[in-house]
Amino acid sequence: MSVGTGYRTRKINGPESQKWGALEWFTKGHILDLLTDERVVAYQAYTLLKQGNYIRVNTEMKKQPGLPNPPDDAMDDISQSNIKKLKQMGDFWFAKYGEAVVDLILAQYEGPSLDRIDAETGEPKVRE
């Protein structure tokens, strides 16, 4: 089981980023996020593990079915409003993955490997 922290949805300004040096890529471009993208890690896990032995709990931090008020993806937003939205995202995740994760931990899971939630459907993606 792998639990994310929400997938960033902010885009990098291409023309502006062409002038960035190393410091700007770390501070503005979040280069570590790009280099450790969860999709790469998830792909490796799906490739190495048998079907049904991996669940990736995560979602894009944007409005979607089941998550009408997503949290801000800025990691420094500690406002009460955003904390409440983060808790709601956790409840959303539990509703989507809870039973499967408990079964996986108890070695009773018999379903497919699951990936992060598809923002269009609001359901976890099935990995085959």
Secondary structure, DSSP 8 states (H G I E B T S, - for coil): -EE-S-B------HHHHTT--HHHHHHTS-HHHHHT-HHHHHHHHHHHS-TTS-BEE--BSS-BTTBSS---S-TT---HHHHHHHHHHHHHHHHHHHHHHHHHHTT---S-EEEEEETTTTEEEEE-
